[in-house]
Amino acid sequence: MRLRTALASAFGSLALIIAVPASASAATGHFQYSYLGLDGAPHVATLADPPSGVCLTLPEAAAPVLQEPAYAPKNRTASTATVFLGPECEGDTYYVMAPGKVLGDRLKLRSVVFS
Protein backbone atom coordinates (compact mmCIF):
# COMPACT_ATOMS: atom_id res chain seq x y z
CA MET A 1 0.00 0.00 0.00
CA ARG A 2 2.84 2.42 0.78
CA LEU A 3 4.42 1.69 -2.59
CA ARG A 4 1.20 2.69 -4.34
CA THR A 5 0.98 5.92 -2.34
CA ALA A 6 4.62 6.74 -3.08
CA LEU A 7 4.15 6.08 -6.80
CA ALA A 8 0.98 8.17 -6.90
CA SER A 9 2.77 10.99 -5.12
CA ALA A 10 5.75 10.83 -7.49
CA PHE A 11 3.47 10.77 -10.52
CA GLY A 12 1.52 13.76 -9.18
CA SER A 13 4.73 15.71 -8.59
CA LEU A 14 5.93 14.95 -12.10
CA ALA A 15 2.61 16.10 -13.55
CA LEU A 16 2.88 19.39 -11.65
CA ILE A 17 6.42 20.01 -12.85
CA ILE A 18 5.37 19.45 -16.46
CA ALA A 19 2.20 21.56 -16.11
CA VAL A 20 3.80 24.62 -14.46
CA PRO A 21 4.92 27.08 -17.13
CA ALA A 22 8.56 28.01 -17.39
CA SER A 23 9.75 31.35 -16.07
CA ALA A 24 9.43 34.39 -18.32
CA SER A 25 12.01 34.61 -21.04
CA ALA A 26 14.46 37.45 -21.29
CA ALA A 27 15.95 39.39 -24.16
CA THR A 28 19.54 38.16 -24.11
CA GLY A 29 22.04 41.01 -24.24
CA HIS A 30 21.73 44.61 -23.16
CA PHE A 31 19.76 47.70 -24.13
CA GLN A 32 21.54 51.01 -23.69
CA TYR A 33 20.20 54.58 -23.73
CA SER A 34 21.31 58.07 -22.81
CA TYR A 35 19.51 60.62 -20.67
CA LEU A 36 20.09 64.03 -19.10
CA GLY A 37 20.55 63.87 -15.35
CA LEU A 38 19.15 66.38 -12.91
CA ASP A 39 22.54 68.08 -13.07
CA GLY A 40 22.01 68.64 -16.82
CA ALA A 41 24.88 66.33 -17.74
CA PRO A 42 24.41 63.39 -20.13
CA HIS A 43 24.45 59.90 -18.60
CA VAL A 44 24.22 56.37 -20.00
CA ALA A 45 22.05 53.57 -18.57
CA THR A 46 21.85 49.89 -19.46
CA LEU A 47 19.15 47.24 -19.11
CA ALA A 48 20.91 43.85 -18.93
CA ASP A 49 18.92 40.82 -20.15
CA PRO A 50 15.57 42.65 -19.87
CA PRO A 51 12.39 40.56 -19.55
CA SER A 52 10.36 39.90 -22.69
CA GLY A 53 6.75 40.98 -22.99
CA VAL A 54 6.94 43.40 -20.05
CA CYS A 55 6.77 47.16 -20.47
CA LEU A 56 9.74 48.86 -18.83
CA THR A 57 9.35 52.56 -18.10
CA LEU A 58 12.80 54.14 -17.89
CA PRO A 59 13.08 55.69 -14.42
CA GLU A 60 15.36 58.48 -15.63
CA ALA A 61 12.72 59.63 -18.14
CA ALA A 62 9.43 58.54 -16.56
CA ALA A 63 7.91 61.92 -15.65
CA PRO A 64 7.06 63.89 -18.81
CA VAL A 65 6.57 67.14 -16.89
CA LEU A 66 9.83 66.96 -14.89
CA GLN A 67 12.23 64.98 -17.05
CA GLU A 68 13.40 65.04 -20.64
CA PRO A 69 12.91 61.80 -22.56
CA ALA A 70 15.84 59.42 -22.91
CA TYR A 71 17.56 59.29 -26.30
CA ALA A 72 20.06 57.39 -28.47
CA PRO A 73 18.84 53.83 -27.82
CA LYS A 74 21.08 50.90 -28.70
CA ASN A 75 19.34 47.53 -28.92
CA ARG A 76 22.17 45.11 -28.33
CA THR A 77 19.80 42.27 -27.45
CA ALA A 78 18.73 39.27 -29.51
CA SER A 79 15.10 40.49 -29.41
CA THR A 80 13.08 43.18 -31.14
CA ALA A 81 12.59 46.27 -28.95
CA THR A 82 9.64 48.63 -29.35
CA VAL A 83 10.41 52.02 -27.81
CA PHE A 84 7.67 54.49 -26.88
CA LEU A 85 7.81 58.23 -26.36
CA GLY A 86 5.21 57.87 -23.58
CA PRO A 87 5.69 56.12 -20.23
CA GLU A 88 4.04 52.71 -19.66
CA CYS A 89 4.40 51.87 -23.40
CA GLU A 90 1.48 54.14 -24.21
CA GLY A 91 0.86 56.58 -27.01
CA ASP A 92 0.95 56.69 -30.78
CA THR A 93 4.63 57.60 -31.01
CA TYR A 94 6.79 54.47 -31.06
CA TYR A 95 9.60 52.88 -33.05
CA VAL A 96 10.40 49.21 -33.60
CA MET A 97 14.11 48.41 -33.29
CA ALA A 98 15.50 45.20 -34.76
CA PRO A 99 18.06 43.23 -32.74
CA GLY A 100 21.47 44.91 -32.93
CA LYS A 101 19.99 48.25 -34.08
CA VAL A 102 21.73 51.44 -32.90
CA LEU A 103 19.98 54.79 -33.33
CA GLY A 104 21.16 58.36 -32.96
CA ASP A 105 20.35 61.13 -30.53
CA ARG A 106 17.17 62.18 -32.35
CA LEU A 107 15.05 59.20 -31.27
CA LYS A 108 13.42 59.94 -27.89
CA LEU A 109 11.92 57.34 -25.55
CA ARG A 110 10.41 56.89 -22.09
CA SER A 111 9.55 53.17 -22.16
CA VAL A 112 10.42 49.96 -24.00
CA VAL A 113 9.05 46.44 -24.45
CA PHE A 114 10.95 43.45 -25.85
CA SER A 115 9.41 40.67 -27.91
C-alpha positions as a Markdown table, in Angstrom:
| # | Residue | x | y | z |
|---|---|---|---|---|
| 1 | Met | 0.0 | 0.0 | 0.0 |
| 2 | Arg | 2.8 | 2.4 | 0.8 |
| 3 | Leu | 4.4 | 1.7 | -2.6 |
| 4 | Arg | 1.2 | 2.7 | -4.3 |
| 5 | Thr | 1.0 | 5.9 | -2.3 |
| 6 | Ala | 4.6 | 6.7 | -3.1 |
| 7 | Leu | 4.1 | 6.1 | -6.8 |
| 8 | Ala | 1.0 | 8.2 | -6.9 |
| 9 | Ser | 2.8 | 11.0 | -5.1 |
| 10 | Ala | 5.8 | 10.8 | -7.5 |
| 11 | Phe | 3.5 | 10.8 | -10.5 |
| 12 | Gly | 1.5 | 13.8 | -9.2 |
| 13 | Ser | 4.7 | 15.7 | -8.6 |
| 14 | Leu | 5.9 | 15.0 | -12.1 |
| 15 | Ala | 2.6 | 16.1 | -13.5 |
| 16 | Leu | 2.9 | 19.4 | -11.6 |
| 17 | Ile | 6.4 | 20.0 | -12.9 |
| 18 | Ile | 5.4 | 19.5 | -16.5 |
| 19 | Ala | 2.2 | 21.6 | -16.1 |
| 20 | Val | 3.8 | 24.6 | -14.5 |
| 21 | Pro | 4.9 | 27.1 | -17.1 |
| 22 | Ala | 8.6 | 28.0 | -17.4 |
| 23 | Ser | 9.7 | 31.4 | -16.1 |
| 24 | Ala | 9.4 | 34.4 | -18.3 |
| 25 | Ser | 12.0 | 34.6 | -21.0 |
| 26 | Ala | 14.5 | 37.4 | -21.3 |
| 27 | Ala | 16.0 | 39.4 | -24.2 |
| 28 | Thr | 19.5 | 38.2 | -24.1 |
| 29 | Gly | 22.0 | 41.0 | -24.2 |
| 30 | His | 21.7 | 44.6 | -23.2 |
| 31 | Phe | 19.8 | 47.7 | -24.1 |
| 32 | Gln | 21.5 | 51.0 | -23.7 |
| 33 | Tyr | 20.2 | 54.6 | -23.7 |
| 34 | Ser | 21.3 | 58.1 | -22.8 |
| 35 | Tyr | 19.5 | 60.6 | -20.7 |
| 36 | Leu | 20.1 | 64.0 | -19.1 |
| 37 | Gly | 20.6 | 63.9 | -15.4 |
| 38 | Leu | 19.1 | 66.4 | -12.9 |
| 39 | Asp | 22.5 | 68.1 | -13.1 |
| 40 | Gly | 22.0 | 68.6 | -16.8 |
| 41 | Ala | 24.9 | 66.3 | -17.7 |
| 42 | Pro | 24.4 | 63.4 | -20.1 |
| 43 | His | 24.4 | 59.9 | -18.6 |
| 44 | Val | 24.2 | 56.4 | -20.0 |
| 45 | Ala | 22.1 | 53.6 | -18.6 |
| 46 | Thr | 21.8 | 49.9 | -19.5 |
| 47 | Leu | 19.1 | 47.2 | -19.1 |
| 48 | Ala | 20.9 | 43.8 | -18.9 |
| 49 | Asp | 18.9 | 40.8 | -20.1 |
| 50 | Pro | 15.6 | 42.7 | -19.9 |
| 51 | Pro | 12.4 | 40.6 | -19.6 |
| 52 | Ser | 10.4 | 39.9 | -22.7 |
| 53 | Gly | 6.7 | 41.0 | -23.0 |
| 54 | Val | 6.9 | 43.4 | -20.1 |
| 55 | Cys | 6.8 | 47.2 | -20.5 |
| 56 | Leu | 9.7 | 48.9 | -18.8 |
| 57 | Thr | 9.4 | 52.6 | -18.1 |
| 58 | Leu | 12.8 | 54.1 | -17.9 |
| 59 | Pro | 13.1 | 55.7 | -14.4 |
| 60 | Glu | 15.4 | 58.5 | -15.6 |
| 61 | Ala | 12.7 | 59.6 | -18.1 |
| 62 | Ala | 9.4 | 58.5 | -16.6 |
| 63 | Ala | 7.9 | 61.9 | -15.6 |
| 64 | Pro | 7.1 | 63.9 | -18.8 |
| 65 | Val | 6.6 | 67.1 | -16.9 |
| 66 | Leu | 9.8 | 67.0 | -14.9 |
| 67 | Gln | 12.2 | 65.0 | -17.1 |
| 68 | Glu | 13.4 | 65.0 | -20.6 |
| 69 | Pro | 12.9 | 61.8 | -22.6 |
| 70 | Ala | 15.8 | 59.4 | -22.9 |
| 71 | Tyr | 17.6 | 59.3 | -26.3 |
| 72 | Ala | 20.1 | 57.4 | -28.5 |
| 73 | Pro | 18.8 | 53.8 | -27.8 |
| 74 | Lys | 21.1 | 50.9 | -28.7 |
| 75 | Asn | 19.3 | 47.5 | -28.9 |
| 76 | Arg | 22.2 | 45.1 | -28.3 |
| 77 | Thr | 19.8 | 42.3 | -27.5 |
| 78 | Ala | 18.7 | 39.3 | -29.5 |
| 79 | Ser | 15.1 | 40.5 | -29.4 |
| 80 | Thr | 13.1 | 43.2 | -31.1 |
| 81 | Ala | 12.6 | 46.3 | -28.9 |
| 82 | Thr | 9.6 | 48.6 | -29.4 |
| 83 | Val | 10.4 | 52.0 | -27.8 |
| 84 | Phe | 7.7 | 54.5 | -26.9 |
| 85 | Leu | 7.8 | 58.2 | -26.4 |
| 86 | Gly | 5.2 | 57.9 | -23.6 |
| 87 | Pro | 5.7 | 56.1 | -20.2 |
| 88 | Glu | 4.0 | 52.7 | -19.7 |
| 89 | Cys | 4.4 | 51.9 | -23.4 |
| 90 | Glu | 1.5 | 54.1 | -24.2 |
| 91 | Gly | 0.9 | 56.6 | -27.0 |
| 92 | Asp | 0.9 | 56.7 | -30.8 |
| 93 | Thr | 4.6 | 57.6 | -31.0 |
| 94 | Tyr | 6.8 | 54.5 | -31.1 |
| 95 | Tyr | 9.6 | 52.9 | -33.0 |
| 96 | Val | 10.4 | 49.2 | -33.6 |
| 97 | Met | 14.1 | 48.4 | -33.3 |
| 98 | Ala | 15.5 | 45.2 | -34.8 |
| 99 | Pro | 18.1 | 43.2 | -32.7 |
| 100 | Gly | 21.5 | 44.9 | -32.9 |
| 101 | Lys | 20.0 | 48.3 | -34.1 |
| 102 | Val | 21.7 | 51.4 | -32.9 |
| 103 | Leu | 20.0 | 54.8 | -33.3 |
| 104 | Gly | 21.2 | 58.4 | -33.0 |
| 105 | Asp | 20.3 | 61.1 | -30.5 |
| 106 | Arg | 17.2 | 62.2 | -32.4 |
| 107 | Leu | 15.0 | 59.2 | -31.3 |
| 108 | Lys | 13.4 | 59.9 | -27.9 |
| 109 | Leu | 11.9 | 57.3 | -25.6 |
| 110 | Arg | 10.4 | 56.9 | -22.1 |
| 111 | Ser | 9.6 | 53.2 | -22.2 |
| 112 | Val | 10.4 | 50.0 | -24.0 |
| 113 | Val | 9.0 | 46.4 | -24.4 |
| 114 | Phe | 11.0 | 43.5 | -25.9 |
| 115 | Ser | 9.4 | 40.7 | -27.9 |
